[in-house]
């Protein structure tokens, strides 16, 4: 019996070796907050087929970038813009040739304030009929920068900035609006797909001024140049399975 069990164990190892080859390894990814739910689902799907655990660290793109430059032990960076991955590539912190757009996001003006039910969020914003307006810190969060750009181009920034509350990242920004501490907020469309989120009383898709839109790029970091699991994770992100998850979470998926 013992001999038969050993032979069976050896057979299973031989059959499963491709998926177990990174079993003692793990991948650490730095992820922009807007992509949190999609990243969690993608990571679970990746681990299921590869047996490679994924550790996720969330934050604003700017803060994650600063952590990387200061030596944070991340393998892959999923940013919410194109600027920081490019800077990492140019400064030698990322592996040349790995930078790519993995998703294109959308900005939404959103509220759950009962006084706004049935109203047009855009009209409320333009008329200044609100108490507080939430947006992510434009200096560190690309979605916050896109919101500020829209307000500036619309001639609303001077008035809005007097009643603005800034989230450390887009996740905190949504929290300000969802809890009613802000009347209106600029959030990511992907966040509004959360089934646990209170239903909006009004929502308006915001046109993004940038020529590149809210393109989100990823990059393999230099410390993970020879990390087989990290490279395999990047390959998985380009598969139809991963793209289906990204699209379902409210992003446009690049060709």
Backbone bond lengths (Angstrom), bond angles and torsions (degrees), N, CA, C in turn:
res aa  C-N    CA-C-N  psi(-1)  N-CA   C-N-CA  omega(-1)  CA-C   N-CA-C  phi
1 X - - - 1.460 - - 1.525 110.93 -
2 X 1.333 115.84 -45.58 1.464 119.75 -179.52 1.515 110.46 -60.74
3 X 1.340 117.43 -41.20 1.465 121.54 -179.95 1.518 110.69 -64.38
4 X 1.330 117.28 -41.60 1.460 121.19 179.61 1.528 110.75 -65.22
5 X 1.332 115.50 -39.78 1.468 119.55 179.36 1.517 110.91 -64.33
6 X 1.327 116.59 -39.47 1.461 120.50 179.05 1.520 110.92 -64.75
7 X 1.361 115.62 -41.18 1.472 119.41 178.91 1.534 110.42 -63.84
8 X 1.354 116.51 -40.63 1.456 120.37 178.61 1.527 110.73 -63.49
9 X 1.338 117.13 -41.63 1.466 121.31 178.66 1.524 110.19 -61.69
10 X 1.334 116.57 -43.43 1.463 120.60 -179.80 1.517 110.85 -63.19
11 X 1.341 116.51 -38.73 1.461 121.03 179.20 1.529 110.93 -64.83
12 X 1.328 116.56 -44.11 1.459 120.65 179.32 1.518 111.09 -62.51
13 X 1.309 117.73 -41.89 1.463 121.62 178.10 1.518 109.89 -60.80
14 X 1.330 117.04 -43.13 1.465 120.87 -178.85 1.519 111.03 -64.42
15 X 1.344 117.08 -40.82 1.451 120.95 -178.58 1.526 111.50 -70.71
16 X 1.321 116.64 -40.28 1.456 120.93 -173.90 1.518 114.26 -93.58
17 X 1.311 118.09 1.60 1.458 121.25 -175.74 1.526 113.49 -53.47
18 X 1.348 120.79 -44.16 1.470 119.04 -179.89 1.522 113.05 -56.76
19 X 1.344 117.91 -39.85 1.459 119.79 -178.45 1.519 112.67 -84.44
20 X 1.349 118.07 -16.89 1.455 120.77 179.74 1.528 111.74 -96.61
21 X 1.314 117.50 -2.58 1.463 119.56 -171.04 1.515 113.45 -61.63
22 X 1.374 118.39 -22.13 1.449 120.54 179.05 1.534 110.46 -114.05
23 X 1.331 116.93 19.04 1.454 120.43 -170.51 1.519 113.21 -58.91
24 X 1.335 119.37 -29.24 1.449 122.27 -179.36 1.514 111.31 -92.17
25 X 1.316 117.28 6.88 1.453 122.39 -176.98 1.522 108.68 -109.58
26 X 1.310 116.83 171.87 1.459 121.42 171.52 1.517 108.49 -153.15
27 X 1.318 114.85 160.26 1.458 121.43 -179.72 1.523 107.99 -114.89
28 X 1.318 116.52 132.68 1.462 121.64 177.93 1.518 108.76 -109.53
29 X 1.333 115.98 119.30 1.459 119.55 -177.27 1.530 110.40 -117.90
30 X 1.327 114.86 137.60 1.460 122.13 174.30 1.522 106.63 -96.76
31 X 1.337 116.82 123.36 1.463 120.76 -170.17 1.527 111.11 -127.37
32 X 1.331 116.17 130.91 1.457 121.26 173.92 1.525 109.42 -59.80
33 X 1.334 116.54 139.45 1.464 121.66 -171.10 1.519 114.09 -56.55
34 X 1.336 117.91 -34.01 1.460 119.18 -178.10 1.523 112.49 -62.59
35 X 1.337 116.02 -23.71 1.463 120.71 -175.05 1.538 111.94 -97.74
36 X 1.311 117.05 13.88 1.465 121.34 -171.65 1.523 113.30 -57.86
37 X 1.339 117.34 -51.90 1.459 120.06 -175.27 1.521 111.43 -68.34
38 X 1.327 116.96 -39.82 1.460 120.01 177.98 1.522 110.57 -65.21
39 X 1.329 116.88 -41.53 1.471 120.76 -179.54 1.519 111.27 -63.25
40 X 1.328 116.53 -38.82 1.468 119.98 179.47 1.526 110.65 -64.41
41 X 1.323 117.31 -42.35 1.466 120.66 -179.34 1.529 111.12 -69.75
42 X 1.321 116.41 -41.24 1.472 120.42 178.44 1.522 110.17 -63.57
43 X 1.330 116.68 -43.10 1.462 120.74 -178.48 1.523 111.21 -63.75
44 X 1.325 116.15 -39.99 1.473 119.46 178.51 1.521 110.52 -64.52
45 X 1.335 116.75 -41.33 1.463 120.26 179.38 1.522 110.76 -65.97
46 X 1.321 116.18 -40.08 1.468 120.68 178.83 1.527 111.00 -64.30
47 X 1.310 116.58 -45.53 1.466 120.35 -179.63 1.522 111.24 -63.50
48 X 1.323 116.69 -35.32 1.464 120.71 -179.33 1.521 112.08 -62.13
49 X 1.340 117.54 -37.21 1.464 119.27 -177.52 1.532 113.20 -94.91
50 X 1.331 117.23 -15.78 1.471 119.35 -175.15 1.518 114.12 -115.61
51 X 1.350 116.97 -17.90 1.463 123.15 -173.84 1.519 112.25 65.61
52 X 1.322 117.49 17.47 1.469 121.47 177.28 1.523 108.37 -98.14
53 X 1.327 118.06 114.48 1.464 119.88 177.79 1.533 110.76 -66.85
54 X 1.313 115.89 149.02 1.461 121.48 178.38 1.526 109.19 -122.18
55 X 1.309 115.25 129.54 1.462 121.30 175.44 1.526 108.03 -105.39
56 X 1.331 115.83 128.95 1.463 121.10 -175.86 1.519 110.33 -111.38
57 X 1.329 116.10 130.79 1.458 122.09 173.83 1.525 107.63 -118.06
58 X 1.332 116.93 120.59 1.452 122.18 -175.63 1.524 111.90 -101.50
59 X 1.322 115.89 151.09 1.453 120.46 176.31 1.517 110.38 173.80
60 X 1.310 116.09 179.12 1.455 119.48 174.44 1.524 108.35 -70.70
61 X 1.312 116.28 151.23 1.462 121.06 -178.30 1.527 111.30 -57.60
62 X 1.325 116.67 -42.75 1.458 120.34 -178.99 1.511 112.74 -63.70
63 X 1.331 117.42 -41.84 1.466 120.14 -179.43 1.523 111.27 -70.51
64 X 1.323 116.95 -38.83 1.463 119.43 177.22 1.524 110.66 -64.54
65 X 1.330 116.05 -39.68 1.468 120.64 177.01 1.525 110.27 -58.99
66 X 1.325 116.68 -46.23 1.470 120.52 179.64 1.523 111.11 -62.02
67 X 1.321 116.82 -39.01 1.465 120.13 178.53 1.527 111.02 -64.02
68 X 1.330 116.20 -40.88 1.468 120.49 179.74 1.523 110.69 -62.67
69 X 1.324 116.15 -46.63 1.467 120.89 179.94 1.532 110.89 -61.73
70 X 1.323 115.05 -29.49 1.467 119.46 -179.48 1.521 113.32 -94.41
71 X 1.336 116.30 15.35 1.463 120.05 169.98 1.506 117.45 96.55
72 X 1.327 118.71 13.66 1.464 119.99 178.51 1.533 109.98 -60.42
73 X 1.329 117.76 138.58 1.470 121.91 -173.86 1.518 114.52 -81.42
74 X 1.321 117.05 60.45 1.465 121.39 176.62 1.525 109.80 -97.55
75 X 1.323 115.44 151.17 1.468 120.99 177.94 1.521 112.20 -100.33
76 X 1.322 116.07 -38.17 1.470 122.17 -176.84 1.518 108.42 -132.97
77 X 1.330 116.78 141.03 1.459 122.17 178.40 1.519 109.06 -117.62
78 X 1.339 116.69 118.46 1.456 122.48 174.53 1.524 107.27 -106.16
79 X 1.323 115.66 96.27 1.451 121.87 -175.91 1.522 111.39 -87.33
80 X 1.341 115.80 170.42 1.456 120.67 176.03 1.517 111.11 -105.09
81 X 1.336 116.41 15.23 1.463 120.18 177.59 1.522 109.46 -147.23
82 X 1.321 116.06 -175.87 1.466 121.47 176.26 1.521 110.92 -104.08
83 X 1.330 115.92 -18.71 1.466 120.81 -173.20 1.523 113.15 -66.86
84 X 1.341 116.90 -51.42 1.475 118.74 -174.80 1.528 113.22 -67.91
85 X 1.343 119.53 -42.70 1.466 117.52 175.63 1.521 112.82 -59.07
86 X 1.332 116.82 -38.06 1.463 120.42 177.86 1.523 110.85 -64.34
87 X 1.334 117.16 -43.51 1.455 120.82 178.85 1.533 111.06 -61.77
88 X 1.323 116.43 -40.12 1.466 120.11 179.04 1.520 110.84 -65.07
89 X 1.312 115.72 -39.50 1.459 120.62 178.13 1.530 110.59 -65.29
90 X 1.318 116.79 -44.68 1.464 121.15 -177.60 1.522 113.15 -68.49
91 X 1.334 115.71 -29.12 1.462 119.29 -177.16 1.526 113.74 -96.12
92 X 1.336 116.64 4.48 1.460 120.32 174.76 1.513 115.42 86.69
93 X 1.332 117.81 8.73 1.462 120.12 178.61 1.529 112.20 -88.12
94 X 1.331 116.25 -10.86 1.465 120.72 -179.55 1.518 110.06 -129.10
95 X 1.313 115.56 156.51 1.460 121.86 -177.48 1.523 109.78 -80.25
96 X 1.321 116.24 121.77 1.467 120.98 178.90 1.530 111.01 -56.72
97 X 1.326 115.60 139.51 1.455 120.26 177.03 1.507 114.70 91.01
98 X 1.353 117.29 -4.91 1.471 119.30 -178.81 1.525 112.36 -101.20
99 X 1.313 117.48 -10.50 1.475 120.65 -177.88 1.533 109.88 -71.35
100 X 1.326 115.41 129.51 1.461 120.15 -179.03 1.526 110.67 -156.93
101 X 1.322 116.43 153.02 1.461 121.71 176.13 1.525 109.11 -80.70
102 X 1.323 116.49 125.02 1.463 120.21 -178.95 1.526 112.21 -107.91
103 X 1.341 117.01 -17.57 1.467 120.12 -179.90 1.531 108.97 -161.64
104 X 1.314 115.62 156.42 1.460 121.74 175.01 1.528 106.80 -126.58
105 X 1.319 115.52 117.78 1.451 120.64 -173.98 1.515 114.22 -92.17
106 X 1.321 115.27 174.86 1.460 122.81 178.54 1.525 109.02 -135.48
107 X 1.317 115.27 146.49 1.464 122.73 -179.20 1.526 109.08 -102.68
108 X 1.322 116.44 139.36 1.464 121.65 -178.11 1.525 109.40 -131.94
109 X 1.331 116.13 136.15 1.458 121.20 169.68 1.524 106.02 -89.22
110 X 1.325 116.97 123.06 1.472 120.97 -165.02 1.526 110.21 -135.99
111 X 1.326 115.61 147.56 1.468 120.29 176.22 1.518 110.50 -149.37
112 X 1.327 115.03 153.63 1.467 119.63 169.70 1.524 109.94 -125.26
113 X 1.321 115.66 14.44 1.465 121.96 178.59 1.531 109.61 -68.92
114 X 1.329 117.51 122.76 1.465 121.42 -176.84 1.525 112.49 -60.94
115 X 1.325 117.70 -27.08 1.469 120.39 179.90 1.529 111.83 -68.61
116 X 1.341 115.75 -15.45 1.461 119.95 -178.79 1.528 112.58 -99.98
117 X 1.320 116.87 2.12 1.463 119.08 -177.36 1.529 110.42 -60.57
118 X 1.332 115.37 126.95 1.446 120.92 179.67 1.516 113.95 83.48
119 X 1.323 117.55 -3.94 1.458 120.58 179.22 1.526 110.59 -92.93
120 X 1.313 115.52 170.64 1.460 121.73 177.70 1.528 107.81 -95.80
121 X 1.334 116.47 117.47 1.474 120.73 -178.21 1.528 111.66 -55.53
122 X 1.317 115.29 -39.12 1.462 119.21 -178.32 1.526 110.90 -64.28
123 X 1.340 117.02 -42.24 1.459 120.59 178.64 1.528 110.97 -63.43
124 X 1.313 115.63 -40.85 1.470 120.21 179.52 1.532 109.88 -61.01
125 X 1.331 115.66 -43.28 1.459 120.65 179.03 1.523 111.07 -63.39
126 X 1.323 117.03 -48.00 1.459 121.02 -176.02 1.526 112.31 -67.53
127 X 1.332 116.27 -32.74 1.460 119.99 179.74 1.526 112.40 -84.29
128 X 1.320 116.39 -7.54 1.465 119.98 179.87 1.510 113.30 71.03
129 X 1.341 116.59 23.54 1.461 121.41 -176.41 1.527 111.08 -88.35
130 X 1.312 116.30 58.43 1.461 122.08 179.75 1.522 108.64 -150.85
131 X 1.323 115.11 162.04 1.469 119.25 179.54 1.517 111.35 -92.65
132 X 1.338 116.02 -54.48 1.466 120.95 -179.52 1.521 109.99 -130.55
133 X 1.321 115.58 144.48 1.465 122.91 178.87 1.523 108.13 -120.60
134 X 1.329 116.83 123.49 1.465 121.12 -177.48 1.522 111.28 -99.30
135 X 1.311 115.69 137.25 1.461 121.62 170.21 1.516 108.32 -150.93
136 X 1.313 116.00 155.79 1.462 120.32 178.68 1.523 109.47 -71.59
137 X 1.316 115.70 153.25 1.471 121.67 179.42 1.525 109.98 -54.17
138 X 1.337 117.99 114.46 1.471 120.04 -176.97 1.525 114.28 -63.42
139 X 1.322 116.93 -20.69 1.463 120.08 -178.10 1.527 112.77 -77.48
140 X 1.309 116.50 -24.25 1.467 119.41 -176.28 1.526 114.10 -122.78
141 X 1.339 117.28 -17.12 1.466 121.05 -175.34 1.525 110.65 -118.08
142 X 1.322 119.26 117.64 1.466 122.02 -179.50 1.526 114.31 -56.59
143 X 1.334 118.11 -35.86 1.457 119.40 178.40 1.527 110.38 -68.56
144 X 1.309 117.48 -32.57 1.456 120.98 174.57 1.517 111.07 -68.55
145 X 1.327 116.74 -39.61 1.469 120.95 177.44 1.523 110.58 -63.77
146 X 1.331 116.95 -40.01 1.470 120.95 178.57 1.529 110.60 -65.08
147 X 1.334 117.12 -38.36 1.461 121.01 178.11 1.525 110.57 -65.40
148 X 1.330 116.50 -45.14 1.470 119.75 178.05 1.526 110.86 -61.85
149 X 1.330 117.21 -41.83 1.465 120.42 179.38 1.529 110.58 -59.60
150 X 1.333 115.82 -42.91 1.463 118.93 179.66 1.526 110.57 -62.80
151 X 1.319 116.50 -45.24 1.464 120.59 -178.87 1.525 111.54 -63.37
152 X 1.318 116.95 -39.67 1.463 120.67 178.88 1.521 110.80 -65.78
153 X 1.325 116.64 -46.16 1.460 120.00 -178.43 1.526 112.31 -67.70
154 X 1.323 116.29 -24.47 1.464 120.69 179.46 1.527 112.11 -90.65
155 X 1.323 116.86 -1.56 1.457 120.61 -179.19 1.517 113.78 74.10
156 X 1.332 116.45 21.57 1.463 121.00 -176.09 1.523 113.63 -107.47
157 X 1.306 117.33 -6.30 1.459 120.10 -171.38 1.521 112.83 -65.02
158 X 1.316 118.22 -42.73 1.464 120.76 -177.09 1.522 111.33 -58.37
159 X 1.319 116.51 -45.85 1.462 119.99 179.48 1.525 111.44 -72.85
160 X 1.332 116.22 -43.05 1.469 120.05 -176.67 1.528 111.89 -66.05
161 X 1.321 117.59 -37.20 1.457 120.71 -177.04 1.528 112.69 -63.02
162 X 1.341 116.20 -22.17 1.462 120.09 178.45 1.532 112.01 -74.13
163 X 1.332 115.42 -20.20 1.472 119.66 -178.82 1.527 111.61 -124.54
164 X 1.325 115.57 25.15 1.467 120.42 -177.76 1.528 110.82 -90.60
165 X 1.315 114.89 141.01 1.467 121.38 169.94 1.518 106.27 -119.27
166 X 1.322 116.04 131.22 1.460 120.98 -171.94 1.519 111.59 -105.98
167 X 1.329 115.13 122.91 1.454 119.61 174.63 1.517 110.16 -80.66
168 X 1.310 116.19 149.13 1.459 120.19 176.94 1.521 110.14 -62.04
169 X 1.319 115.55 -31.46 1.461 122.65 176.60 1.524 107.53 -150.94
170 X 1.322 116.51 -179.94 1.464 119.76 -175.88 1.528 111.84 -69.84
171 X 1.329 117.80 -25.09 1.463 120.64 177.90 1.523 110.41 -68.04
172 X 1.321 116.92 -44.24 1.463 119.93 178.13 1.527 110.75 -67.54
173 X 1.326 116.54 -34.25 1.465 120.77 177.84 1.527 110.84 -60.20
174 X 1.326 116.20 -46.71 1.465 119.91 177.72 1.521 110.73 -60.89
175 X 1.314 116.77 -38.18 1.459 120.41 -179.94 1.533 110.83 -61.17
176 X 1.331 116.68 -40.22 1.464 120.35 178.34 1.532 110.61 -57.43
177 X 1.342 116.70 -42.75 1.465 120.13 -176.21 1.528 111.02 -79.69
178 X 1.327 116.80 -41.67 1.464 120.72 -176.81 1.521 112.00 -64.52
179 X 1.337 117.26 -29.74 1.463 120.82 179.79 1.523 112.10 -87.54
180 X 1.345 116.76 -5.03 1.455 120.37 179.57 1.512 114.50 85.68
181 X 1.330 117.72 5.28 1.464 120.29 178.78 1.524 111.88 -74.94
182 X 1.314 117.29 -17.87 1.463 122.29 173.01 1.521 107.53 -127.87
183 X 1.329 116.45 141.13 1.461 120.48 -178.70 1.522 111.44 -69.70
184 X 1.317 115.01 -43.85 1.459 122.92 -178.99 1.516 109.39 -130.43
185 X 1.335 116.14 158.50 1.455 118.98 175.55 1.514 111.60 -156.28
186 X 1.329 114.78 146.76 1.460 121.09 173.80 1.526 107.63 -91.28
187 X 1.327 116.55 113.57 1.462 121.22 -177.68 1.524 109.72 -128.31
188 X 1.318 115.79 173.31 1.468 120.65 178.08 1.525 109.85 -84.44
189 X 1.321 115.94 140.27 1.463 120.23 177.04 1.521 110.75 -53.90
190 X 1.313 117.23 -39.83 1.466 121.28 -178.19 1.526 111.38 -57.61
191 X 1.333 117.50 -34.79 1.465 120.37 -179.64 1.521 111.66 -66.74
192 X 1.317 116.63 -32.93 1.464 120.20 -177.43 1.521 112.22 -74.28
193 X 1.334 117.40 -7.28 1.463 121.47 176.68 1.528 112.25 -84.15
194 X 1.320 117.01 -2.93 1.458 121.27 -179.76 1.531 109.31 -69.41
195 X 1.345 118.56 117.95 1.472 120.51 -178.10 1.525 113.06 -63.60
196 X 1.333 117.17 -18.78 1.456 120.16 -179.68 1.523 113.54 -86.56
197 X 1.329 116.80 -2.47 1.458 121.07 -178.03 1.530 110.14 -80.33
198 X 1.344 117.84 138.59 1.467 119.05 175.36 1.527 110.23 -57.85
199 X 1.313 116.97 147.34 1.456 120.79 -178.49 1.529 110.24 -66.94
200 X 1.316 116.48 137.71 1.458 121.63 -179.38 1.524 110.95 -68.84
201 X 1.328 116.08 145.66 1.465 120.68 171.80 1.526 109.76 -88.93
202 X 1.333 116.18 -26.11 1.462 120.64 170.86 1.519 108.27 -157.75
203 X 1.314 116.18 150.36 1.466 121.61 179.00 1.520 108.34 -151.88
204 X 1.340 115.17 143.73 1.464 119.86 -178.93 1.523 109.75 -142.84
205 X 1.344 118.40 124.76 1.472 120.94 178.17 1.528 110.21 -70.78
206 X 1.312 116.19 125.76 1.467 121.89 -174.52 1.527 110.22 -92.17
207 X 1.325 118.71 127.42 1.464 119.80 174.86 1.518 110.07 -68.04
208 X 1.325 116.60 133.13 1.464 121.39 -178.70 1.513 108.90 -93.87
209 X 1.331 116.49 128.79 1.458 121.63 -173.74 1.522 113.66 -74.01
210 X 1.330 116.64 -32.18 1.462 120.47 -173.95 1.521 112.06 -62.06
211 X 1.339 116.63 141.90 1.468 121.32 178.28 1.527 111.40 -61.97
212 X 1.321 116.11 -30.96 1.464 120.23 -178.37 1.523 111.79 -90.08
213 X 1.352 117.29 -2.96 1.452 119.95 -177.38 1.517 110.52 63.25
214 X 1.319 115.43 -156.42 1.465 119.33 176.95 1.525 108.80 -97.72
215 X 1.325 114.88 61.79 1.458 119.97 175.10 1.525 109.16 -70.71
216 X 1.317 115.00 134.31 1.458 120.84 179.05 1.519 108.53 -113.76
217 X 1.316 115.24 122.97 1.457 119.78 -177.44 1.526 112.05 -113.07
218 X 1.307 114.46 153.44 1.462 121.57 176.29 1.512 109.06 -118.52
219 X 1.313 115.22 164.59 1.456 120.53 177.82 1.522 108.84 -155.62
220 X 1.320 116.21 146.18 1.459 122.34 173.19 1.518 107.67 -85.00
221 X 1.317 117.29 126.62 1.456 120.61 -176.43 1.528 111.03 -81.91
222 X 1.302 115.54 152.43 1.461 122.04 -171.57 1.523 112.59 -58.14
223 X 1.315 117.47 -36.48 1.466 120.54 -178.98 1.529 111.32 -63.06
224 X 1.345 116.97 -19.87 1.467 121.41 -177.95 1.522 112.17 -106.57
225 X 1.326 117.14 18.50 1.469 120.77 -177.73 1.531 111.71 -52.58
226 X 1.324 117.26 -40.65 1.470 121.06 -178.07 1.527 112.19 -103.71
227 X 1.307 116.83 16.93 1.466 122.02 -177.40 1.531 108.70 -85.83
228 X 1.323 116.37 103.37 1.462 120.81 -176.23 1.522 112.14 -61.84
229 X 1.318 117.09 -38.95 1.455 120.18 -179.64 1.518 112.36 -65.04
230 X 1.334 116.59 -39.66 1.463 120.56 179.28 1.524 110.54 -65.97
231 X 1.315 117.00 -41.74 1.472 119.76 178.20 1.522 110.85 -65.40
232 X 1.307 115.82 -36.84 1.457 119.15 178.38 1.534 110.63 -66.68
233 X 1.340 117.15 -34.05 1.459 121.13 176.74 1.527 110.57 -64.28
234 X 1.328 116.85 -41.86 1.460 120.48 177.19 1.532 110.88 -62.13
235 X 1.304 116.64 -40.73 1.457 120.29 178.18 1.530 110.64 -62.76
236 X 1.336 116.30 -38.86 1.460 120.27 -179.04 1.527 110.93 -65.37
237 X 1.336 117.41 -35.33 1.463 120.85 -179.62 1.527 112.64 -62.19
238 X 1.326 116.44 -21.61 1.469 120.57 -179.69 1.526 112.33 -92.26
239 X 1.332 117.93 1.18 1.460 121.01 -177.96 1.533 111.19 -82.59
240 X 1.333 117.82 157.30 1.467 120.65 176.24 1.524 112.76 -56.60
241 X 1.332 117.49 -35.01 1.468 120.64 -179.26 1.522 111.10 -62.68
242 X 1.332 116.43 -45.13 1.462 120.13 179.24 1.520 111.31 -68.98
243 X 1.320 116.75 -39.93 1.472 120.36 -179.95 1.526 111.38 -65.05
244 X 1.325 116.65 -33.99 1.464 120.01 177.50 1.529 109.94 -63.70
245 X 1.321 116.49 -41.33 1.470 120.93 178.46 1.530 110.13 -64.13
246 X 1.317 116.45 -45.42 1.463 121.05 -179.10 1.530 110.65 -60.27
247 X 1.334 116.74 -46.18 1.459 120.34 179.65 1.519 112.60 -64.04
248 X 1.310 116.19 -38.48 1.466 120.61 -179.23 1.522 112.04 -65.83
249 X 1.306 116.73 -25.33 1.462 120.89 179.84 1.525 113.05 -88.86
250 X 1.325 117.05 10.94 1.448 119.57 171.08 1.513 116.06 97.72
251 X 1.324 117.29 15.03 1.456 120.71 179.54 1.533 110.41 -106.86
252 X 1.314 115.22 151.99 1.448 120.46 167.77 1.520 106.73 -80.84
253 X 1.304 116.24 136.93 1.461 120.72 -177.06 1.524 108.75 -103.11
254 X 1.330 118.07 124.14 1.470 119.75 179.66 1.522 111.91 -66.55
255 X 1.320 117.15 152.53 1.462 121.61 179.09 1.539 110.13 -67.09
